[in-house]
């Protein structure tokens, strides 16, 4: 972060290095989106827009929000917050990472809020012309945001699904918000585009070292630390088997036949996404294998 923000009610201060509830079965659509607010714990809430989720904290001095998702969703949430908490505007917006399906629409909240993100996220938002508000404050490692007595720690744990993913930890409530790189009881999405597999595994170990009870992901049901460990195990199993097949000279098609991920068959996306996961890892390990 470039500097500290201090007002009568809020402080954003640089800190240099130093349980699940399933959603109701609904079939969402772009034309008739499913939108709802649910309490996680204390003053921490979850906002749903179809299959995307963000979190926000309500404090006496205003609201700390996270991903706006898109302009229509952000407008709906802004109106809903005014109805429920009319005297508490959104004061801060923290982007989880740069991907447009989570952070589009930030301009809807920018009239009252300071927008915060990782350094690398701002670079991509500008370079790719993401349809959202440009972050006004950025950080490279860790920072602490305080508003109306509520504290949220912003933590960069290394590259994973992107090179700019932030974990947001609410220490009092023991809740973390982490998007796209810790699916709960689900395999990874597609073939690991824009991903850093080895760093991803390392970043999950760092998440496991954090103190929290509830994991709020950007998709799907709430989880806990055991879900982080389970997904790390999945990535490690996937990587080890694909690498062994590649070293044995197997083609991609033969690798797909050889890799056995059947113990994860009950996870979301298994049938559709696990072949794509294998394909992505097969591509990635080609760049890390050493010649004989």
C-alpha positions, 0 to 999 in steps of 0.5 A: 500500500502506498500510504495510510488512510486515517479519518475519524471513523476509519483507518487503513494501516499498512502492516508489513510482513510480519460453518458451512450452510448449503444454499437452497437449490435454485436454478439461476439465470442472467435474466432472473438472477437469484440475489439474497443476503444471509448472515454468516456470523456477527455483523458479517454477511454474505451476498449472493448473485446467482453462483457468485458470492461476496461478503460485507461487514456492517459497522456503526461507521459504515459498511466494508464491502468486497466484490461487487460482482457486476453493475446490476448486482452492485446496484441491487445490493446498494439499494438493499443496504440502504433499506436495511441500514439507511445511515451506513454507506459503503465506505470501503470496497476490497477486490478479491482479485482482478477477474471481471466476473467478480469485480465488475461494477465497482463504480456503483459504490465508488461515490462513497467508498475507497476501493482497495486491491493488490498492486498487481490487480490494479495493473491488470484492471488498467491494462485489461480495461476491466469494467469497474472502478480503479483501486485508489489504494493498493497493497503488496503484502498485508494491511489492516482495515478498521472501520467502526470497531470492525477489523479486517486483515488483507493478506496476500499469500502468493500466486495461485488462481491469479497473481493478486488474490487477497484473503480477507480475514475477520479476526474477531469473527474468525471468518475468511473470504477467499475467492476462486482458489479454495473451492469447497468440496469441488474440483478446480475450474476448467484447465487452470488458465492464468494459474500458478500451480506450485505456488497455489499449493504453497498458498493453500498451506499458508491459508491453513496456517491462518486462524479461522473457523469459517471459509466464505468462498466466491462460489458455493457453500461455506466451508472450514479449514478442513476444506482447504486441506482437502483441496490442497490434497486434491491439487497435490494428487493431481500434480503428482499423477500427471507429472508421473505420467508425463515423465513416463512419456504418456500422451495427454489422452493416455494421461487422462486414462492413467490418472485416478482421481476417483476418491474425489468423485463426489465433489462438485464438477468432477465429471465435467472439470476433472478431465480439464484439470488433468489437461491443464496440469499436463500443460503446466508440468511441461514447463517444469520438467527437467530434461534427461 
